[in-house]
C-alpha cells in the first residue's frame, strides 16, 4: 500500500487511479487527516505501508520529519516546479527522493523499489526449502530458476515468508497487500490470489508450500519431512 498526501484531492485521486492500474493499492489523505491517522495508527499497520508520497503542500517538511521519527518506510516528495533550495530542504527533512511532476505511476513504483533495495538489510533473501524469496521486489527463485509472479501474488509470498514462524490470517494478508483503506475490494480476493500462487508453486516445486488450517490461517512451510526453514 502506498500513502498519497496532498491538499488537492484531484491530484491524489489521479495518482491512486494510475497506481491501481499498475496493480498497486493506494490510500489518499489531506495533510491534516494524514497527521491524525499517522499519530494514532499502530506499528503493525505502518509496517503494511510500502511508501509515503507527498505532494506539494505547506508543512511538508515537518510532516516528512514526523514520518522518519516512527518508520523507515520510503518517503518521496513530488514537486510542481524545480528549485534547489526547496529540494535541499526536503532532503534535510528526511525524504528519500524528490521527483518533479508530471511523473508516471510506474516511475514512482520503480523509485520506491530502488530506495528499498538501498536501505534493506544485508540479508535480502530468505530460503524456504528450494524456494528463495527476496525482500527487495525481485521475483522469487526455485533452485536458481526465476518464477515470475504478478505483483500481488509476489507480495503475498513475501508476507508469508516474512512471517514464516507463525500463521497469518486472511485479514492480515489483505491489509498487507491491499492496505487498510481499500473499500472497493473484497477481502475474499486473497483466497483467489493464494489459490493461483499455490498452483504455480506446486507445479514448480512438486509440493504445496502453503499450509492452511481452518480458523488458524496460512503458513509457508518447507518440503514435508525436511528441515528447510532458514
Secondary structure by P-SEA (a helix, b strand, c coil): cbbbbcccaaaaaaaaaaaaaacbbbbbbcaaaaaaaaacccaaaaaaccbbbbccccaaaaaaaaaaaccccbbbbbbccccaaaaaaaaaacccccccccccaaaaaaaaaaaaaaccccccccccccbbbbccccccccccbbbbbcaaaaaaaaaaaaaccccccaaaaaaaacccccccccccaaaaaaaaaaaaaaaacccccccccccbbbbbbccccccccc
